[in-house]
Amino acid sequence: MSNQKVSVLDIRQSKKDGRKLVMMTAYDYPFGLLADEAGVDIVLIGDSLGMVVMGLEGTVEVTMEHMIHHTRAVVRGCKNPLIIGDMPFMSYNISIQEAIRNAGRMMKEGGCDAIKLEGGVDFAPTVGAIVTAGIPVQGHIGLTPQTASALGGFKMQGRDAQAARQIIADARALEKAGVFSMILEAVPAPLGKLVADAVSVPVIGIGAGPDVDGQVLVTHDMIGLFDRFVPKFVKQYANIRPIILDALLAYKNEVLEVKFPAAEHSFKMPEEALKQLEKEID
């Protein structure tokens, strides 16, 4: 897209225009700046920050406070992409009223343009209520990480016809509820195409094949910064962790060998002032 702020309407229009959407995650100011400079369409502050930034085993422990804190940091550096704040586990599950309240907090305190939440048919009423409250919502179906344990772990979804039909039903329910787009995660590529064809809003895939309306990856996965595990659907466009580690080791060795700081990294003092100070100390 052009060097202008991307809107929800722009995202909707992209499907009509047949233009693929590019979406990535960011969790802090430096990556917000990079996403802005790269010119991606959408930046998601995902609850995946629990794993790739906070070192947690999953996303369940991530709180509203965590999400708001990281969203604010990204917003400071990211001006043109549409910015989406992820609703953490149990921030929208208890009641519709609480879901609206927390979605409002994400927008007001985090400063994002829209929110994302997981779930299909069962959460369509919640999505509809949030949209009615004036908050744009992106859906998330297929593999839903917050409830991965109930789905048998981080595994491909929609393996058989019955499961595939449910995912298509989830997509249609979210569309009817008013989402402006949805993420479809970890499903067979043919099902990705079927889901994208079944709804009029953009379907953004992560492990859903090439025939959806856009793609999203966790940035730390695609650049090799997080290596605890790499999902099958991730392509590493860079591997920066070894580069960073080499730099840290080189720094450590130069400090121990008194090679750093060198003269060019040190401040000088006027010779007369230094001599006078040395006399006073003696």
C-alpha positions in Angstrom: 0.0 0.0 0.0 1.1 3.7 -0.3 2.9 5.6 2.4 -0.4 6.4 4.2 -2.1 5.1 7.2 -3.8 1.7 6.4 -7.4 1.5 7.5 -9.9 -1.2 8.1 -11.6 -0.2 4.9 -8.3 -0.6 3.0 -8.0 -4.2 4.4 -11.5 -5.0 3.2 -11.0 -3.5 -0.2 -7.8 -5.6 -0.8 -9.9 -8.7 -1.3 -12.0 -7.1 -3.9 -8.9 -5.8 -5.6 -7.3 -9.2 -5.5 -4.2 -7.8 -3.7 -2.4 -10.0 -1.1 -2.1 -8.7 2.4 1.2 -8.7 4.3 1.0 -9.0 8.1 3.7 -9.5 10.7 4.1 -9.4 14.5 5.9 -6.8 16.6 6.3 -6.5 20.3 8.4 -3.4 20.9 9.4 0.0 19.5 12.4 -1.1 17.4 10.3 -3.7 15.6 7.5 -1.3 15.2 9.9 1.1 13.4 11.1 -1.8 11.2 7.6 -2.9 10.3 6.7 0.7 9.4 9.8 1.0 7.2 9.1 -2.3 5.5 5.7 -1.1 4.5 3.6 -4.1 5.6 -0.1 -3.7 5.7 -0.9 -5.0 9.2 1.1 -5.3 12.4 -0.2 -7.6 15.1 1.0 -7.3 18.7 0.3 -11.0 19.3 0.0 -12.8 22.6 2.8 -15.0 21.1 4.9 -12.4 23.0 4.4 -14.7 25.9 6.7 -17.3 24.3 9.1 -15.3 22.1 9.6 -12.3 24.4 8.7 -13.4 27.9 9.9 -17.0 27.8 6.6 -18.6 28.8 5.6 -22.0 27.7 2.5 -20.7 26.0 0.1 -17.8 25.7 -2.3 -18.6 28.5 -0.3 -16.6 31.1 -0.3 -13.4 29.1 -2.4 -10.6 30.7 -4.2 -7.5 29.5 -1.4 -5.4 31.2 1.2 -7.3 29.2 -0.6 -6.7 25.9 -1.3 -3.0 26.6 2.3 -2.4 27.6 3.7 -4.0 24.4 1.0 -2.5 22.2 1.9 1.0 23.3 5.5 0.5 22.6 4.8 -0.7 19.0 2.4 2.1 18.3 5.1 4.7 19.1 7.2 3.4 16.3 4.6 2.1 13.8 2.7 4.9 12.0 1.3 3.6 8.7 0.3 -0.1 9.1 -3.0 -1.1 10.6 -2.1 -2.1 14.2 -4.0 -4.9 15.9 -3.9 -5.7 19.6 -4.4 -9.4 20.5 -7.0 -10.1 23.2 -5.3 -12.4 25.8 -6.8 -15.6 27.2 -9.8 -15.0 29.5 -10.1 -11.3 28.6 -13.2 -12.0 26.5 -14.3 -15.5 27.6 -16.2 -14.7 30.8 -19.0 -12.4 29.5 -19.8 -10.2 26.6 -19.7 -7.1 28.9 -16.2 -7.9 30.1 -15.1 -8.6 26.5 -16.3 -5.1 25.4 -14.7 -3.5 28.4 -11.3 -5.2 27.7 -11.5 -4.5 24.0 -12.0 -0.9 24.8 -9.0 -0.9 27.1 -6.9 -2.3 24.4 -7.9 0.5 22.0 -7.8 3.3 24.5 -4.8 2.4 26.6 -2.9 0.5 24.0 -3.6 2.8 21.1 -4.2 0.1 18.5 -6.6 0.4 15.5 -8.4 -2.9 16.1 -8.4 -6.0 18.2 -8.1 -9.7 17.5 -9.7 -12.7 19.3 -9.8 -16.4 18.8 -12.9 -18.5 18.3 -15.6 -19.2 15.7 -19.3 -20.0 16.0 -19.2 -20.0 19.8 -17.7 -16.5 20.0 -19.6 -14.9 17.1 -22.1 -13.2 19.6 -19.1 -11.7 21.5 -17.6 -10.5 18.2 -20.8 -9.0 17.1 -21.2 -7.1 20.4 -17.7 -5.7 20.2 -18.2 -4.6 16.6 -21.5 -3.0 17.6 -19.6 -1.1 20.3 -17.5 0.5 17.6 -14.4 -1.6 17.8 -13.1 -3.3 14.7 -12.4 -7.0 15.2 -10.2 -9.5 13.4 -11.1 -13.1 14.0 -8.8 -16.2 14.4 -9.9 -19.7 13.6 -8.3 -23.1 12.8 -5.6 -23.7 15.3 -6.3 -21.3 18.2 -3.2 -21.2 20.4 -5.0 -20.1 23.6 -7.0 -23.3 23.5 -4.5 -25.5 21.9 -4.6 -28.0 24.7 -8.3 -28.7 24.0 -7.4 -29.2 20.4 -4.8 -31.8 21.1 -1.8 -29.5 21.0 -0.2 -27.3 18.3 -1.4 -29.5 15.5 -2.9 -29.1 12.1 -6.7 -28.6 12.2 -9.4 -29.5 9.6 -7.9 -32.9 8.8 -11.2 -34.6 7.9 -14.4 -33.4 6.3 -16.3 -32.9 9.5 -13.6 -30.8 11.0 -13.2 -28.8 7.8 -16.9 -28.1 7.6 -16.8 -26.7 11.2 -13.9 -24.3 10.2 -15.9 -23.1 7.2 -18.9 -22.6 9.5 -16.7 -20.7 12.0 -15.5 -18.4 9.2 -19.0 -17.7 8.0 -20.2 -17.0 11.6 -17.4 -14.5 12.1 -18.2 -12.8 8.8 -21.8 -12.4 9.8 -20.8 -11.1 13.2 -18.9 -8.3 11.5 -15.1 -9.1 11.4 -13.1 -7.1 8.9 -10.7 -10.0 8.4 -9.7 -13.2 10.0 -6.6 -15.3 10.6 -6.7 -19.0 9.6 -4.0 -21.1 11.2 -2.5 -24.5 10.5 -5.0 -26.1 8.1 -4.5 -28.0 4.9 -3.8 -25.8 1.9 -7.0 -26.8 0.0 -9.1 -26.0 3.0 -7.4 -22.6 3.2 -8.7 -21.9 -0.3 -12.2 -23.1 0.5 -12.4 -20.9 3.6 -11.2 -17.8 1.6 -13.7 -18.5 -1.1 -16.5 -19.0 1.4 -16.4 -15.4 2.9 -16.2 -11.9 1.5 -13.6 -10.6 4.1 -9.9 -11.2 3.8 -8.6 -14.5 5.2 -5.0 -14.2 6.3 -3.2 -17.5 6.5 -0.5 -18.8 8.8 0.1 -22.3 7.7 -3.0 -22.2 5.5 -1.4 -22.5 2.0 -1.0 -19.9 -0.7 -4.6 -19.4 -1.9 -5.8 -17.2 1.0 -5.9 -13.4 0.9 -2.7 -12.7 2.8 0.0 -14.1 5.0 1.2 -13.5 8.6 4.2 -14.9 10.4 5.6 -14.4 13.9 8.6 -12.1 13.2 10.9 -13.8 15.7 10.3 -17.1 13.9 11.0 -15.7 10.4 14.2 -14.0 11.3 15.6 -16.8 13.5 15.5 -14.9 16.7 13.4 -17.6 18.5 14.6 -21.1 18.1 12.9 -23.1 20.8 10.8 -24.6 18.1 10.1 -23.7 14.5 6.6 -24.6 13.1 6.5 -26.4 9.7 4.8 -23.4 8.1 7.6 -20.9 9.0 10.1 -19.9 6.4 13.3 -18.3 7.9 14.2 -15.3 5.8 17.2 -14.6 8.1 18.9 -16.3 11.0 20.1 -13.4 13.2 20.5 -15.2 16.5 24.0 -16.5 15.7 25.0 -13.0 14.5 23.9 -11.5 17.7 25.6 -14.2 19.8 28.8 -13.7 17.9 28.7 -10.0 18.6 28.1 -10.5 22.3 31.0 -13.0 22.5 33.3 -10.7 20.7 32.4 -7.9 23.1 33.0 -10.1 26.1 36.4 -11.2 24.8 37.5 -7.6 24.0 36.6 -6.5 27.5 38.5 -9.3 29.1 41.5 -8.7 26.9 41.4 -4.9 27.4 40.9 -4.3 23.7 37.6 -2.4 24.3 37.2 0.5 24.8 39.9 1.7 22.4 41.1 5.3 22.0 38.3 6.0 19.5 35.7 5.0 22.0 37.2 7.1 24.9 36.8 10.8 25.8 39.9 13.0 26.0 40.8 15.6 28.7 42.8 18.8 28.1 46.5 18.0 28.9 46.9 20.9 31.3 43.8 20.0 33.3 45.0 16.4 33.5 48.5 17.4 34.7 47.0 19.7 37.3 44.7 17.0 38.5 47.5 14.4 38.7 49.5 16.8 40.9 46.6 17.4 43.2 46.1 13.7 43.6 49.7 13.0 44.3 
